[in-house]
Amino acid sequence: MISRRGPVLLAVAVLLGATAAVIGYNTLRSLAERAEKGRDGELRDMVVVVTDLSYGVKLEPALLKVVRVPKDALPAGAIGSVDSVKGQVTKVFMSAREPVTALKLSSRGGGLSLLIRPNMRAASIEVNQVSGVSGFVLPGDRVDVLTTIDPRRDGQDVITRTLLQSVEVLAAGQKTTQNENKPLTVQAVTLLVDPRGAEMLAHAQHQGELHLVLRNPEDQSHNEVASFTTREMIGSSPIAVAPAVAPTSTPVRATSSRTRVRTVVVQAPRPTTPERIRIIRSADVQETPAVVDSARH
């Protein structure tokens, strides 16, 4: 009897253990699923960019992806669907994995126009490597614009003056043009100016050469700067022109109540011959030698 009960008890123990294991597994699995569902309820979808983007970039699905973040960490204006931002344009620079929000996008226009503030204009000018500060002008910098004009007529001096001060650079890049069948690399710089400044840039570019002067972006002061000419550079002063000597007239008192006589004395420049004085009285003309002042010789 004892030998028969042993295997039965062992079988029962194994069965109870297996049952307990199954129950424990199902219980743990249920708890894990509940915890997962709870955590999933605290997460939200958020669209981020997959690479660094400049402003004015049109968003395509390849540039975006959806990540899950806790709802407490969701930024204001975050977007949860790629289709919601497809085709819109970035208004700012964006870094990889940066959230896409409504304030960073524009559904109207795109590119450089998004950076132009109201009542301002974007004007582009061409400068070479030297006048463009050797290509070190970058978007966000501030520059002064100088113009040099060579009249080449009427004997006028070449003149340089400061045209605009503390102008913000919106964009800068290089392009190749043809000059006498030879390639020439120039720098195209786009500046943020008011309408009057845009006119000044267009006129100065037509009349002469433009030069950029890079300045500290924190320094937005405007200084009174006088124009500079070739004559000033070589230390020469303008030619002085002597004023012409006008004849003088001296009224003489009347000799009678009916006739008035005026004597006009005309003094000419000193000749090399002895000086003479011509006296005109009525219709008579007389000449007399001038008295020589010994103190002057």
Salt bridges, closest charged atoms under 4 A:
GLU33 OE2 - ARG29 NE 3.41
GLU36 OE1 - ARG39 NH2 2.62
ASP40 OD1 - ARG68 NH2 2.75
GLU42 OE1 - LYS71 NZ 3.87
ASP45 OD1 - ARG68 NH1 2.73
GLU98 OE2 - LYS104 NZ 2.62
GLU126 OE2 - LYS175 NZ 2.85
ASP144 OD1 - ARG215 NH1 2.70
ASP150 OD2 - ARG152 NH2 3.13
ASP157 OD2 - ARG231 NE 3.58
GLU168 OE1 - ARG117 NH1 3.44
GLU199 OE1 - ARG196 NH1 3.45
GLU209 OE1 - HIS211 NE2 3.84
ASP219 OD2 - ARG215 NH2 3.34
GLU275 OE2 - ARG270 NE 3.32
GLU287 OE1 - ARG276 NE 3.33
GLU287 OE2 - ARG278 NH2 2.88
